[in-house]
Amino acid sequence: MGHTWIKLSVLYLVIGISVGLFMSYTIQLNWAAGHAHVNVVGWLSTLGIGTVLSIYPHLAENGLGTATFWLYHIGVPLFLFSTFFVQVNPGVAHIFTFIGGPMFLAAIILFGINLFLNLKEEDVRKYKRVH
């Protein structure tokens, strides 16, 4: 499952760079918040979780891992859409913020719970011995 997260993170990186180039070419800097959120939330957060799940794949193979995946990958696109759409229609954009944002937060909380409950010292030692 970690490899899926890492592949999805590259999509966010491409979107983030594309928005940055668009802003640079057109001098439309009002998209900066969306650009930053795509790069940090979309690319870095997704890459970070994917890296952890690649090293400790058992964390993706339980109910918490599944719930994290779906909440994150539904909530984050909704939330990121709102960071751009707020420039077009703030009233409607906030609907996406209020749906996607809590889903994203819930996914991160579940990821943390999963780490604390299911990542054991022996998992870390086993990884260190292999690498």
DRENKOLNU-377218 format. One record per residue (C-alpha): x negated, y, z. Coordinates in pm, whole numbers. Example, Ala and Ser with C-alpha at 12.3 -4.5 7.8 and 13.67 -1.06 7.14 Angstrom:
! DRENKOLNU-377218
<site X="-1230" Y="-450" Z="780"/>
<site X="-1367" Y="-106" Z="714"/>
This chain:
! DRENKOLNU-377218
<site X="0" Y="0" Z="0"/>
<site X="-292" Y="235" Z="63"/>
<site X="-379" Y="233" Z="-305"/>
<site X="-26" Y="353" Z="-389"/>
<site X="-63" Y="650" Z="-154"/>
<site X="-402" Y="737" Z="-306"/>
<site X="-265" Y="721" Z="-662"/>
<site X="30" Y="943" Z="-566"/>
<site X="-210" Y="1191" Z="-406"/>
<site X="-382" Y="1239" Z="-742"/>
<site X="-49" Y="1346" Z="-894"/>
<site X="-21" Y="1617" Z="-629"/>
<site X="-380" Y="1723" Z="-698"/>
<site X="-304" Y="1763" Z="-1070"/>
<site X="10" Y="1965" Z="-989"/>
<site X="-178" Y="2181" Z="-740"/>
<site X="-463" Y="2257" Z="-979"/>
<site X="-217" Y="2324" Z="-1262"/>
<site X="-23" Y="2574" Z="-1050"/>
<site X="-349" Y="2739" Z="-947"/>
<site X="-455" Y="2776" Z="-1309"/>
<site X="-111" Y="2909" Z="-1403"/>
<site X="-137" Y="3169" Z="-1126"/>
<site X="-484" Y="3268" Z="-1241"/>
<site X="-391" Y="3296" Z="-1607"/>
<site X="-70" Y="3494" Z="-1548"/>
<site X="-168" Y="3685" Z="-1231"/>
<site X="160" Y="3565" Z="-1075"/>
<site X="25" Y="3520" Z="-724"/>
<site X="370" Y="3488" Z="-567"/>
<site X="340" Y="3110" Z="-618"/>
<site X="43" Y="3090" Z="-376"/>
<site X="240" Y="2935" Z="-88"/>
<site X="371" Y="2657" Z="-312"/>
<site X="25" Y="2605" Z="-460"/>
<site X="-132" Y="2576" Z="-115"/>
<site X="138" Y="2340" Z="13"/>
<site X="104" Y="2109" Z="-286"/>
<site X="-271" Y="2087" Z="-231"/>
<site X="-265" Y="2044" Z="146"/>
<site X="60" Y="1856" Z="207"/>
<site X="78" Y="1679" Z="-127"/>
<site X="-283" Y="1596" Z="-199"/>
<site X="-479" Y="1596" Z="127"/>
<site X="-214" Y="1452" Z="359"/>
<site X="-118" Y="1180" Z="112"/>
<site X="-485" Y="1099" Z="47"/>
<site X="-558" Y="1086" Z="421"/>
<site X="-274" Y="846" Z="494"/>
<site X="-368" Y="637" Z="190"/>
<site X="-727" Y="613" Z="309"/>
<site X="-622" Y="500" Z="656"/>
<site X="-385" Y="241" Z="508"/>
<site X="-657" Y="117" Z="273"/>
<site X="-891" Y="59" Z="566"/>
<site X="-621" Y="-84" Z="795"/>
<site X="-363" Y="-237" Z="556"/>
<site X="-168" Y="-406" Z="837"/>
<site X="-34" Y="-61" Z="931"/>
<site X="161" Y="-50" Z="605"/>
<site X="303" Y="-401" Z="649"/>
<site X="556" Y="-331" Z="922"/>
<site X="882" Y="-143" Z="960"/>
<site X="707" Y="176" Z="1071"/>
<site X="486" Y="165" Z="763"/>
<site X="783" Y="115" Z="532"/>
<site X="986" Y="391" Z="698"/>
<site X="687" Y="625" Z="681"/>
<site X="645" Y="556" Z="310"/>
<site X="1005" Y="629" Z="215"/>
<site X="1060" Y="928" Z="444"/>
<site X="734" Y="1083" Z="325"/>
<site X="778" Y="1021" Z="-46"/>
<site X="1135" Y="1149" Z="-48"/>
<site X="1084" Y="1436" Z="196"/>
<site X="757" Y="1579" Z="65"/>
<site X="875" Y="1637" Z="-295"/>
<site X="1193" Y="1803" Z="-164"/>
<site X="992" Y="2022" Z="71"/>
<site X="734" Y="2111" Z="-195"/>
<site X="1007" Y="2194" Z="-445"/>
<site X="1149" Y="2439" Z="-190"/>
<site X="813" Y="2619" Z="-158"/>
<site X="838" Y="2709" Z="-526"/>
<site X="1214" Y="2748" Z="-561"/>
<site X="1220" Y="3003" Z="-279"/>
<site X="1079" Y="3249" Z="-535"/>
<site X="1379" Y="3190" Z="-761"/>
<site X="1674" Y="3139" Z="-524"/>
<site X="1584" Y="3160" Z="-153"/>
<site X="1929" Y="3064" Z="-28"/>
<site X="1941" Y="2741" Z="-222"/>
<site X="1571" Y="2668" Z="-172"/>
<site X="1614" Y="2653" Z="202"/>
<site X="1855" Y="2363" Z="165"/>
<site X="1563" Y="2161" Z="28"/>
<site X="1338" Y="2290" Z="307"/>
<site X="1588" Y="2185" Z="573"/>
<site X="1620" Y="1836" Z="424"/>
<site X="1264" Y="1766" Z="305"/>
<site X="1078" Y="1932" Z="591"/>
<site X="1227" Y="1718" Z="871"/>
<site X="1184" Y="1404" Z="659"/>
<site X="816" Y="1492" Z="613"/>
<site X="776" Y="1561" Z="985"/>
<site X="953" Y="1235" Z="1078"/>
<site X="722" Y="1043" Z="846"/>
<site X="413" Y="1196" Z="1008"/>
<site X="548" Y="1121" Z="1356"/>
<site X="618" Y="759" Z="1256"/>
<site X="270" Y="733" Z="1106"/>
<site X="125" Y="852" Z="1437"/>
<site X="340" Y="612" Z="1637"/>
<site X="233" Y="329" Z="1407"/>
<site X="-134" Y="418" Z="1463"/>
<site X="-99" Y="434" Z="1839"/>
<site X="101" Y="111" Z="1865"/>
<site X="-66" Y="-104" Z="1601"/>
<site X="-425" Y="9" Z="1553"/>
<site X="-633" Y="-182" Z="1805"/>
<site X="-998" Y="-148" Z="1902"/>
<site X="-1071" Y="-488" Z="1746"/>
<site X="-938" Y="-358" Z="1412"/>
<site X="-1190" Y="-76" Z="1424"/>
<site X="-1474" Y="-311" Z="1530"/>
<site X="-1381" Y="-556" Z="1252"/>
<site X="-1397" Y="-274" Z="994"/>
<site X="-1738" Y="-162" Z="1127"/>
<site X="-1878" Y="-518" Z="1100"/>
<site X="-1761" Y="-555" Z="740"/>
<site X="-1893" Y="-215" Z="632"/>
